[in-house]
Amino acid sequence: MKRSRFTEEQIIGVLKEQEAGLKVSDLCRKHGISDATFYKWKTRYGGLEVSEAKRLKALEDENGRLKRLLADAMLDNAALKEIVGKKW
């Protein structure tokens, strides 16, 4: 997955600038992002504080790691079933 140029703290800072009354187009120009990126950030991080965003990121990382572990275990299980299922 591509790593963002912006940290969660920076993203939340941009969102707070918009909440303070700056126009979205001015913010996007100032920070070098597209309108679509801003609204994607707003959907994902809107209303979060920095600590909550860090917790969200940690949980997403852990979830991805657990999904990979589950996929590996399922592959091992399928291989073992195939071996046991063969006639001797």
C-alpha positions, 0 to 999 in steps of 0.5 A: 500500500502506498504510504501517504505524504501526510501523517495523521496529525497533519491530516487532522490539522488540515481538517481543523483548518477547514472547520475554522472557516477556510474554503476547501479550494484554498486549503487544497491549493495551500497543501497541494492536495486534490478536492477528492483527497480532502473529502476522502480524508474528511470521511475517514478522519472527520471528527477524530482527534490525533490520538484516535487517528493513531489508534485507528491506524494501529487497529487497521495494521493489526487487522491486516496482519491477522488477515494474512495469518488467517490466510496462511493458516487456511492454506496450510489447512487445505494442504493438510486436508489434501494430503490426508484425503489421498489414498495410500 
